[in-house]
Amino acid sequence: MSAQLKSLETIASRARRSFRSRSGETILFDELGCGTAPLGNLYRALDEDTAQDALQAAWDSGIRYYDTAPLYGLGLSETRLNHFLRGKRRDDYVLSTKIGRLLQVCPPESRTGIGKFFETPSRREVYDYSHDGVMRSVEASLERLGIDRIDVLLAHDVDIFTHGSKAASDARIAELMAGGYRAMLSLREQGIVKAIGAGVNEWQVCQTLAEQGDFDLFLLAGRYTLLEQEALETFLPLCETRGIGIILGGPYNSGILATGARPGAYYNYDIAPQSVLERVARIDAVCAAYGVRLIEAALRFPLNHPSVVSVIPGAQSADEVRRNVEIMSAAIPTALWAALKAQGLMHPDAPVPA
């Protein structure tokens, strides 16, 4: 192993946060986890060697937390993790996957995700948040992953972004709470999973679920970032009170906090509007004044909140994994956060280092 990799491994291996679930299990999360949606051939096809090299780079860097889902490549992400994790001690890594979609065999032209996922199995997603649907989904994920237990099980995409309207989202939440939630509780009680929660794109949905059920963790995509902190109004204080952990996906808001406010930059899976471009440009200017790259501040910012246990940017290659580790290791002067607050570019109540 090179001196650089040894250095990166030291950085990553020291940056872990302990979380105790309602089952009494302790889960050790890496502050920098590994999101595996890109390894499901999201937006472009990856060959097997490239995917495995990316996972190996994460492991060599000391990363032991991996997030996946049946949706990611219609099972491909999970099966690639099976290949990678086979032979490794089960207690040496943390794994989260999701429920809410069953995968049905279909003709290639009818598969889910055409134009979004490439060179995947011919499968069609079927939403199912019922008790039986959860049990079938977990059984299939355990088989694809080649393991006998899951650390974190998340209800996937019961949100407006996925289902198109609040009424449709509310209907899926009701379906989950009437059936799938009971299955998740049972799996937690049996020790098949250590913690339960949901992975969604909206903090409001997380709050609704937290108010209705006994959840451990939420994987929140892009809604508590350097660019937006509305979740501080009600949801994150609830998490602190209830001891709920947050896994933060999408720390770059779909790209703009990585690329900066350049023409064509993406925000929330679409071309960024002018108002967002202008705000990001102002944040970037403050970062530059303190010798910090925008991407460095963006990756570190969510971890200032005590409820956030991990951030999980995706990576499509070994180089991208190592780049994320290096970005995470950047020193951020505390004066930067104060300057952003002073200019009205950060919520005044956002936790920052003293």
N, C-alpha and C positions, 0 to 999 in steps of 0.2 A: 504494500500500500504506500502511495506517495506521501511525502511530508504534508502536502496540501490537504489530501484526503484525511490524514490523521488529525490535522488541525480542525477540519470541518466536522469530523466525527466527535471530537471533544466538545465543540460548540453545541452540536445538536444533542449529545447525550446528557449534557448538563441542563438542558432547557426542557424540563418536564414538569407537569402539574398534576398533582394527585387529586382525584375526585372520588368521593364516596357515594355510591348509589343507594337508593332506598332499600335495595336487597341486602345492604351491608357490605357489598363488594367494593373493593378499592380498585380503581382503574387509573393507570398512569399514562396520561396523554402527553405526547410531544407537543411543545408549543408550535412547532412547524410539522404538520402532518402531511400526508400524501393523498391527494385527491386523484382518483383513477378514472374519471369520466373520459379524459383524453385517450386512455389506454383501451377504451371501448370504441376506438376509431371515430371519435367525435370530430367532425369537420374535415378530417382527412384520414386515410387509411395508414396505419402503422404496420410494418412487418413484425413478426414475432420477436426477432432479435432486438429490434429497437425498443419494443415494449419491455422485454425482459431486462435490457440494459438500463432502462429508466428505473425500474424497480430495484435493481441491484445497486444503482447509484444512491438511491434513497437509503437502502439498508447500510451501505458502506459509510454514509454520512451520519449514521446513528439514528435515523428515523425508524420508528417502530409502530407508528399509527397509520393505518390505511383505511380509506373510506371507499366503498363501492356501492353498487345497486344493480338489480336486474336490468333496469333500463339502459345502463351504460353499455352500449354495443349489443343490446338484447342478449345478455348473458356472457358476452365476450370478456368484459372486464373481470367478472368473477372467475371465469375459467383461466384467464391469464394469471390471476393471483394464485389459483390452485397450483399451477405450474411452478410459480416462484416460491411459494411458501412450503411446498412439499419437502419434508425432511427437516424443517425448522421446528424447534420446540414450541408448542402451542402457547406456553406462558411467556414467550419472548416477544410477542407482538400483540397489538390491539387492533381489532377489526370491527368496522361498522358496515352494515348493509341495510337494505330497506324492504318494506312491504307496500302493497297497494297496487301492484301490477303483476298479473300472471302472464306468462309468455306462451302463446299458442303457435304451433307449427302452421305455416301458411305458404302459398306460392310466393316466389321471390318478389314479384311485382306488387304484392299486397303487404309487404313487411312494413313495420313501423319505422319512421325516421329516415325515409328516403330523402337524400339531399342534406341530411344532418349527420347521420351515422353511415359509415361506408364499410363495405365488405364485411357485413355482419351475418350471423345466422338468419335464415328466413323465419322470422317470428313476428307475431302481431301482439301488441300489448292489449290486455283486457283489464280495465280498472276493477279492483275487487278489494274492498276494505272490510269485508265480512269476517266473522270468526273463522269459517272454513277457508276463506281466501288467504288469511294470514298464515294459517297452518300449512296450507299447500305451498305458499310462497317461501316460507322458512325451510320447508323440506327440500324444495328445489334449490334454494341458495346453498344449503349445507352440502348438497350433492355437487353442485358446480364448484364450490370452494374447496371441497374435499376435507372439511373439518367437522367436528362434532358439537361445537358451540359457537355462539356469536357474542361478542362483547357488548355491542350497542345495536339495538334494533330500532329503526326509525320508520314511521309512517311517511310515505313519500308523496309530496305534491298534492296535499288537500287544500290548495290555495287558489286564489282568483287567477293568478298568472297562468296556471295550468288548465283550469276548467272554464275560464272565460267570463264568469260573473260571480258576484257574491252569493247569489242564490244557489248556484251550482257548487260553489265551495262549501257553503253551509250544509248542503245535502250530503256531500262526501264526509264532512266532519260528523254529521249525525250518523251516517252509516258506520264510520269508524268507531264512534263511542258506543253504538248499540251492539257491535259485534267484535270487530277486530281488536278493540282495546282490551276486551276480556281475554282474548287469546294472548295478547302481549303480556298482560298481567300474569297469566298462567305460566307462560314461558319463563318469565322472570322468577316466579316462585319455584319453578322446577330447576332453575340453574342453567337452563339452555341458553338464556341470555342474561347478562349482568345488569343491563340498563335499557330503558325504553324511552322513546321520544318521537320526534317528527323532524323531517327534513323538508323545509319549505322556503319560499321566496319572500314571505311577508311576515313581519314581526306581529302584526295584528292577529294573524291566524295562530301563531305560537301562543299569544296571550289567551286567546279563546280556549285553546287546548289546555293550557296550564290552569285555567279557571275551572275546567270541567273534569280533569283527570289528575292522576298521580304520576306525572312524568318526571324523568330524571334529567334529560338533556334535550336540547333542540339544536339541529344543524340549520342555521339561518344563513341564507345565501344573499350577500351583498347589502344587507339592511342595517349594518352597524359598521361603518367605514369612515375613513378620513373625510369622505365627501358628505355623508349623511348620518345623523345621530338622533333621528326622531324617536327611536326605540327607547331613549333615555327618559322620555316623558312618563311612561307607565310600565312598559314591559320589563325593562332591565331592573328597575327597582323591585318588581315582583320576583324576578329571578333571585336577586340577592336575599330577599326575605325568605323565600322557599328553598334556597339551596339548590336551584336549578342551574346546570351548566350549559354553556353555549359553545358549540363548535362553529366557527365562523368561516363559511365558504364565500367565494367571490370577493376577496378583500380588495380587488382592483376594480370593482363595479363593472365587470365585463371587459375591462381593458384600459379605460381612460386614466386610471390612477397608475398604470404602468407606462403607458405611452405618452402621457401628458395631453394637453388640449390641442392636438394637431387636427387638421381637417380629416374627417372620416373616422375619428376616434369613436369607439363604442362605449355606450353606457346602457346598462340594463338590457343587454342583448340587442341593441339597436343603435343607429347613428345618434350620437349625442346631440341634444338640442343646444342652441346658442347659450342659453342661461347656464347650462352645466359647463360648457366650454369656458365661459368667462370665470365661473367660480373656481374651476380646477386651475386655470391660469394664475389666479390670485394665490391659491394655496401653493402652487409650484414656485411662485416668486418668493414667498416667505421661506419655503424650504431651501431654496438656492441661497438666500441671504445667510443661512446658518450652515452652509456647506453640506446639506443633506439632499440626496436625490428624492424626488417625489415617491418613487416606488419603494424606497427604504422606509419612509415615514408611513406609507400606506400599509405595508405589511406588518409593521410593529404596532401601529395605533390600536387595533382592537384588543391586543393583549394587555393594554393598560387597564382594562376593566376586570374586576375580580371574578366575574362570572364566566369570562371567556377562558376556556381550557385549551383551545387549539385553533390555529388558522390553517386552512387546507387549500392553498392554490394548486391548480392542476399543473401537470408537466407532461410534455410529449416526448422528451428525450432525456438522456443522462445529463447532458449539458444544462438543460433547463432545471433539472433537479438541483444540480450543484449551484446554479445561479441563485435559486431560491434560498438555499442555505447561506450563501454569501450575503445576500440581501438582508436576511434575518440577523446576521451577525454585526451589521453596521451600528455604530454608536450614534444615538440620537440625543443631542443636548436638550436638557429639560426646558431651556429657554425657548426652544422652537414651539412647544405646545402652548406656552404662555403667550407668545407672539400671535399664534393663530387665534387664540381666544380674544386677545386684545383687538384684533381686526374683525371680529365677528365671523370668523371662518371656522369656528368650532363651537359646539354647544358649551355653554359656561359650566355645566355640571359634568362634562366628560371627565372621567378619572384620568389623571396623568401622574407620572412619577413626581415625588416631592422635589 
